Amino acid sequence: MKVCPVPIILDLCGGTGSWSAPYKSAGYDVRVIDIKGGSDVRLFEKPKEQIHGILAAPDCTHFSGSGAQYWPEKDRDGRTLEALSIADACIRIIFACDPEWWCLENPVGRLRRWIGPPVMYFNPCDYGDPYTKKTCLWGRFNIPKENKVEPEKVCSQGSWLMKLGGKSEKTKTLRSVTPPHFAKAFFEANP
């Protein structure tokens, strides 16, 4: 295997690249693999170079607890299986590349049924982003150092995320952006 002088980070299902942004800013070779960017993780081939770290954030639309009432319908019509094929591809890439560290994230929901209990849970406010969105992390990584702040309540349900109803791509993208303070803390704990 070819060793690279610049550490390579794979950002699987990386969307906006917000989770890997601190690595990119620090000069790492960040490779965002996302279907919206034309790269399907299910077709991704293992690189010849050594991979330093992998971030994986498979789409939560069909796993998140906030949509639990739709799970039976999604199981019947194939959306669950489609979503699982993407999460499965992320896990296959992780194990094929055997990076120094890796982390897969998804909000609280049913993904744990298939991959087991997470290593940890966090809310963005645990790391300095003043809102809540309980998220699970699986993997082999150093736990980021917390910097707790009080979450801001902007509507009767809670955080600004609760005001983002709807199914538009813009709304989904806004809900899926990795909180910047968490991304920075993760980078600092897992250089």
ABEGO torsion letter per residue (X at the ends): XBBBABBBBBBBGAEAGAAAAAAAAAGBBBBBBBAAAGBBAAABBBBABBBABBBBBBBAAAABAAAAAAAAAAAAAGAAAAAAAAAAAAAAAAAAAGBABBBBBBBBEAAAAAAEBBABBBBAAAAGBBBBBBBBBBEBBBBBBBBBBBBBBABAAEBAAAABBEABAAAAAAAABBBAAAAAAAAAABX
